[in-house]
Amino acid sequence: MLKNRFYMCSKNVKNFLFKTYLSSIYGSSLWVLNHQLEQKITTAYNNAFRIIHDLPRYTSASKNFVHNRVNNLLAVRRSSCFSLSQRLRNSDNLLIKFIFNSSIHNNSILHQEWKKLLY
């Protein structure tokens, strides 16, 4: 739908549309993905970028992300995880502070995923 409606738009407008509609992956900081799911989601994200920009399937998504100054899926997920972890770390809520600083959080699958993405 976006491709058909905005095919005449400039590259800057297409980048804005992609960032607005497809890079806002709410809840991605809570995803714990196996390798196969991660590859499928990354492929879909890359293909969506190619479709919006009317690029052939064989072109390098990484090169085009850099050229257009758009974050790839890994960068979007890292940013989302970092943002959530900082909000939790700086929260004034005593219950959140207790859980975030306890072994409950440190031993959780989510914390392991964050460490994998951020460090």
Order of alpha helices (4+ residues) and beta strands (2+ residues): alpha-alpha-alpha-alpha-alpha-alpha-alpha-alpha
